[in-house]
Amino acid sequence: MPDIRGSLRRQSLLVALVCVVCDAALFTLRGSLGESGWRGWAVLLGGIAVNAALAGAARHSGWVALAHALLFAGAPLLLCTCQGYVVGNNAGILIAGYRAGAWLRPKPAVLALLALLLGVTAGCIEGGGRTAADWRLTAISVSVSGLLPWLVGRYTTARRAYIADLEREADERRQHEEEAVKRAVLEERTTIARDLHDVISHHVSAIGVHAGAARLGLPEGAEPVRKSLGAVESASRSAMADLRRLLDLLHAETHAGQPGLDNLDELVETVRAAGLPTRLTLRGEPRELPGSLDVALYRIVQEALTNALRHGEGPVEVELNHGRTEVVLTVTNGLRPDRGTHDEHAHRGLAGIRQRVTLFGGQVSYGEAGGHWQLRTTFPVEST
């Protein structure tokens, strides 16, 4: 708003200056300052003063209009009527009428209009000549000099208010439309979350419960089946945890996102609860990683532990090493190659891991090391 106010102020100064120059020049050319003496100078200086007041604040428009009306009515009394219709604010009174109609409230605006009409009428009658002799010419002069500028000002104000109302209605309509879209999206998200909860959560929970019950009911010596059921139970718990996070996102109840390295302890505890000894080791100074890389590391550990649950024969070691220029994740377990179905499942999981690593420009190696199978992934990071 400061720029608009400054522009209006400069325009008011320019209008006032033009009125001062034009009215002073017109009065000087048509009047006779020498013959009128001090009266002519009084009218000239009064015209300059009231025209200069047109540059004042809009809230004073009523008083400025009154001053113009008084000068318009008083100039013929000060000057000899034989000089004809000569005043010092012919142009200024038009601008004063416009400002009064445009900027004042209804009641002050009407009072200013009445003052202008009376002042112009008095000036026309006192000035003599054909205008004073013919009431029709007087009415036309009063309408042109007093009424018409005021009406134009009121019309401008009404139009400006109408445009402002249209803009306000358009803004309100746009806000309502945006809110309606947001409500529709929220309702759809809520519906999806409810369907996921009703359809998927129930079945996944049932799978975990039945797998746990079956594992506890196994007789001694059924270790392969026990481990398979433990893997099913662990996978169902992990799926339920991820599903709850997704439900939170869909419900927009929390800002919970995808799981990351901060959730590794929970993941390791889940695997331990399934019966597979697991140890997590953190080395180096932890740093803040990009969110996508943080999630990728978590998913790689999750995939490796899932494979260990399905086919592992010994404790699992998870080591995360934060270096200066790279992050190294190593997962070691007692996985034995039996050249059976194990290779198919393990290599399918390894293919997914390779895709994640390649996406971030990292490296992956997988093979036997000291009687154990080891997965090693390396991700380059910016040095700190």
C-alpha positions in Angstrom: 0.0 0.0 0.0 2.8 2.6 0.5 3.4 2.7 -3.3 -0.3 3.3 -4.0 -0.5 6.1 -1.4 2.6 7.7 -2.7 1.2 7.6 -6.3 -2.1 9.2 -5.1 -0.2 11.9 -3.3 1.9 12.7 -6.3 -1.2 12.8 -8.5 -3.0 15.1 -6.1 0.0 17.5 -6.1 0.0 17.5 -9.9 -3.7 18.2 -10.2 -3.4 21.0 -7.6 -0.5 22.5 -9.5 -2.3 22.4 -12.8 -5.4 24.1 -11.2 -3.2 26.8 -9.6 -1.5 27.6 -12.9 -4.6 27.5 -15.1 -6.8 29.5 -12.8 -4.2 32.1 -12.0 -3.3 32.5 -15.7 -7.0 32.7 -16.7 -7.7 35.3 -14.0 -4.7 37.3 -14.9 -5.5 37.4 -18.6 -9.3 38.1 -18.2 -9.1 40.3 -15.1 -7.5 43.6 -14.4 -5.4 43.4 -11.4 -4.3 47.0 -11.7 -7.8 48.4 -11.8 -9.1 46.1 -9.0 -6.4 46.9 -6.7 -6.1 44.9 -3.5 -9.4 43.2 -4.3 -8.1 41.6 -7.4 -4.9 40.4 -5.6 -7.1 39.0 -2.8 -9.2 37.0 -5.3 -6.0 35.8 -7.1 -4.3 34.7 -3.9 -7.5 33.1 -2.6 -7.7 31.1 -5.8 -4.1 30.0 -5.4 -4.8 29.0 -1.8 -7.9 27.0 -2.4 -6.4 25.2 -5.4 -3.3 24.4 -3.5 -5.6 22.8 -0.8 -6.6 20.3 -3.4 -3.4 18.5 -2.7 -4.4 17.9 0.9 -5.8 14.8 2.6 -9.0 13.3 1.2 -10.7 13.6 4.6 -10.6 17.4 4.2 -12.4 17.4 0.9 -15.6 18.8 2.4 -13.8 21.8 3.9 -11.9 22.4 0.6 -15.2 22.3 -1.3 -16.7 24.8 1.1 -13.7 27.1 0.6 -14.1 26.9 -3.2 -17.8 27.7 -2.9 -17.1 30.7 -0.7 -14.5 32.0 -3.1 -16.7 31.4 -6.1 -19.5 33.3 -4.4 -17.3 36.1 -2.9 -15.2 36.9 -5.9 -17.9 38.8 -7.8 -18.6 40.9 -4.6 -15.0 41.9 -4.3 -14.6 42.6 -8.0 -16.6 45.1 -9.9 -19.5 43.4 -11.6 -18.8 45.3 -14.8 -15.7 43.1 -15.2 -18.0 40.2 -16.0 -17.9 36.6 -14.8 -14.3 36.4 -13.5 -13.3 34.2 -10.5 -10.1 32.7 -9.3 -11.0 29.0 -9.2 -12.9 28.1 -12.4 -11.0 24.8 -12.7 -10.4 24.2 -9.0 -14.1 24.1 -8.1 -14.6 21.3 -10.6 -11.9 19.2 -8.9 -13.2 20.1 -5.4 -16.7 18.9 -6.4 -15.2 15.6 -7.7 -13.2 15.0 -4.6 -16.1 15.7 -2.3 -18.3 13.2 -4.2 -15.6 10.6 -4.5 -14.0 10.6 -1.0 -16.6 11.7 1.5 -19.2 9.7 3.2 -22.8 10.2 2.1 -23.8 12.8 4.7 -20.7 15.0 4.4 -20.7 14.6 0.6 -24.3 15.9 0.4 -23.5 18.8 2.6 -20.5 19.6 0.4 -22.7 19.4 -2.7 -25.2 21.8 -1.2 -22.4 24.3 -0.4 -21.1 24.0 -3.9 -24.5 24.5 -5.5 -25.2 27.6 -3.3 -21.8 29.0 -4.0 -21.9 28.5 -7.7 -25.5 29.9 -7.8 -24.5 33.0 -5.9 -21.5 33.5 -8.0 -23.5 33.3 -11.2 -26.1 35.7 -10.0 -23.6 38.2 -8.5 -21.5 38.1 -11.6 -24.2 39.6 -13.8 -24.3 39.3 -17.6 -26.5 36.9 -19.6 -26.0 34.1 -17.1 -27.6 36.0 -14.3 -30.4 37.3 -16.5 -31.4 33.8 -17.8 -32.3 31.2 -15.1 -31.7 28.5 -17.7 -28.1 29.5 -18.2 -27.7 29.8 -14.4 -29.0 26.2 -14.0 -26.7 24.9 -16.6 -23.7 26.7 -15.1 -24.6 25.4 -11.6 -25.0 21.8 -13.0 -21.7 22.0 -14.9 -19.6 23.6 -12.2 -21.2 22.1 -9.1 -23.4 19.0 -9.7 -21.7 17.2 -12.5 -18.2 16.8 -10.9 -19.9 15.6 -7.7 -21.9 13.0 -9.5 -18.8 11.8 -11.4 -17.1 11.4 -8.0 -19.9 9.4 -6.5 -20.1 7.2 -9.6 -16.4 6.5 -9.4 -16.7 5.6 -5.7 -19.7 3.3 -6.4 -17.9 1.6 -9.3 -14.8 1.1 -7.2 -16.8 -0.4 -4.4 -18.6 -2.7 -6.9 -15.3 -3.9 -8.3 -14.0 -4.5 -4.8 -17.1 -6.5 -4.0 -16.6 -8.6 -7.2 -13.0 -9.3 -6.3 -13.9 -10.2 -2.7 -16.6 -12.6 -3.9 -14.2 -14.1 -6.4 -11.6 -14.6 -3.6 -14.2 -16.1 -1.3 -15.5 -18.4 -4.1 -11.9 -19.6 -4.8 -11.3 -20.2 -1.1 -14.5 -22.2 -0.9 -13.5 -24.3 -3.9 -10.1 -25.0 -2.5 -11.6 -26.0 0.8 -14.1 -28.2 -1.0 -11.3 -30.0 -2.8 -9.3 -30.4 0.4 -12.4 -31.9 2.1 -13.0 -34.2 -0.8 -9.4 -35.4 -0.7 -9.5 -35.8 3.0 -12.7 -37.8 2.8 -11.2 -40.0 0.1 -8.0 -40.6 2.1 -10.2 -41.5 5.1 -12.2 -43.9 3.0 -9.0 -45.6 1.7 -7.6 -45.8 5.2 -10.8 -47.4 6.5 -10.8 -49.9 3.7 -7.2 -50.8 4.3 -7.8 -51.2 8.0 -10.9 -53.3 7.5 -9.6 -55.5 4.7 -5.8 -55.8 5.0 -5.1 -55.3 8.7 -7.5 -58.0 9.8 -6.0 -60.6 7.5 -2.4 -59.7 8.2 -3.1 -59.7 11.9 -4.7 -63.1 11.6 -1.7 -64.5 9.7 0.6 -63.3 12.4 -1.5 -64.7 15.2 -1.9 -68.1 13.6 1.8 -68.3 12.7 2.7 -67.6 16.3 0.2 -70.1 17.6 1.5 -72.8 15.2 5.1 -72.0 16.2 4.4 -72.4 19.9 2.5 -75.7 19.3 5.3 -77.4 17.4 7.0 -80.4 19.0 10.7 -80.5 19.7 13.0 -81.0 16.7 11.0 -79.1 14.1 13.4 -76.3 13.9 13.1 -75.7 10.1 9.3 -75.3 10.4 9.7 -73.2 13.6 12.0 -70.8 11.7 9.6 -70.6 8.8 6.7 -69.8 11.0 8.8 -67.3 12.9 9.6 -65.6 9.6 5.9 -65.4 8.7 5.2 -64.0 12.2 7.9 -61.4 11.9 6.9 -60.4 8.3 3.3 -60.0 9.4 4.4 -57.7 12.3 6.6 -55.7 10.0 3.8 -55.4 7.5 1.4 -54.2 10.3 3.9 -51.6 11.4 4.3 -50.3 7.8 0.5 -50.4 7.4 -0.1 -48.4 10.5 2.3 -45.7 9.2 0.5 -45.6 5.9 -2.8 -45.3 7.7 -1.5 -42.4 9.8 -0.4 -40.6 6.6 -3.8 -41.2 5.0 -5.7 -40.1 8.0 -3.4 -37.0 8.2 -3.4 -37.5 12.0 0.4 -37.4 12.3 3.4 -36.5 10.3 4.9 -39.9 10.5 6.7 -40.9 7.3 8.5 -43.9 6.0 10.6 -45.8 8.6 14.3 -45.0 8.6 17.5 -45.8 10.5 16.0 -44.5 13.7 13.7 -47.5 13.5 16.4 -50.1 13.2 16.2 -51.0 16.9 12.5 -51.8 16.6 13.2 -53.9 13.5 16.0 -55.9 15.3 13.7 -56.4 18.3 11.0 -57.8 16.0 13.5 -60.3 14.5 14.7 -61.3 18.0 11.1 -61.9 19.1 10.8 -64.3 16.2 13.6 -66.4 17.6 16.6 -65.4 15.6 19.5 -63.9 17.6 20.4 -60.5 16.1 22.9 -57.8 17.1 23.0 -54.2 15.8 26.3 -52.3 15.8 26.7 -48.6 15.0 30.1 -47.2 14.2 31.3 -43.7 13.4 29.6 -40.4 14.0 25.9 -40.6 13.0 24.9 -37.9 10.5 21.7 -36.7 8.9 21.1 -38.5 5.6 18.7 -37.6 2.8 15.3 -39.0 3.6 15.2 -41.3 0.6 18.6 -42.8 1.4 17.6 -43.2 5.1 14.5 -45.2 4.0 16.6 -47.2 1.5 19.0 -48.3 4.2 16.2 -49.4 6.4 14.5 -51.4 3.6 17.8 -53.2 2.8 18.2 -54.2 6.5 14.6 -55.3 6.5 15.0 -57.5 3.4 18.3 -59.0 4.7 16.7 -59.9 8.0 13.7 -61.3 6.3 15.9 -63.6 4.3 17.8 -64.5 7.4 14.6 -65.5 9.1 13.6 -67.6 6.2 16.9 -69.4 5.6 19.3 -68.5 8.4 21.1 -70.9 10.6 22.9 -68.7 13.0 23.1 -65.3 14.7 22.8 -62.2 12.5 25.2 -59.3 12.7 24.0 -55.9 11.4 26.7 -53.2 11.3 26.2 -49.6 10.2 29.4 -47.6 9.7 29.1 -43.8 9.2 32.3 -42.7 7.4 33.4 -39.3 6.2 32.6 -39.9 2.6 30.5 -43.1 2.7 28.0 -45.1 4.7 28.6 -48.8 4.8 26.0 -51.3 5.8 27.0 -54.9 6.5 24.7 -57.8 7.3 26.2 -61.2 8.2 24.3 -64.4 9.0 24.6 -68.1 8.9 22.9 -68.6 5.6 24.0 -71.9 3.9 23.6 -72.4 0.2 21.7 -75.6 -0.3 21.2 -75.1 -4.0 17.5 -75.6 -3.5 14.6 -73.1 -3.3 16.8 -71.0 -1.1 18.8 -69.6 -4.0 15.6 -68.5 -5.8 14.2 -66.5 -2.9 17.6 -65.1 -1.8 18.5 -63.9 -5.2 15.1 -62.4 -5.7 15.7 -60.3 -2.5 19.2 -59.5 -3.6 18.0 -58.2 -6.9 15.7 -55.7 -5.1 18.6 -54.7 -2.9 20.8 -54.1 -5.9 18.2 -51.9 -7.4 18.0 -49.7 -4.3 21.8 -49.4 -4.1 22.2 -48.6 -7.8 19.6 -45.8 -7.5 21.9 -44.0 -5.1 25.1 -44.7 -6.9 26.3 -47.2 -4.3 27.9 -50.6 -4.5 26.8 -54.0 -3.2 28.6 -57.3 -2.7 27.2 -60.6 -1.5 29.0 -63.8 -0.8 30.5 -66.3 1.6 32.9 -64.9 4.2 34.4 -67.1 7.0 31.6 -69.7 6.8 28.9 -67.1 6.8 27.1 -65.3 4.1 27.7 -61.5 4.1 25.8 -58.6 2.4 27.8 -55.4 2.1 26.4 -52.2 0.7 28.3 -48.9 0.3 26.7 -45.5 -0.3 28.7 -42.3 -1.1 27.7 -39.3 1.0 29.0 -35.8 1.3 31.9 -35.3 3.6 31.4 -33.3 6.8 
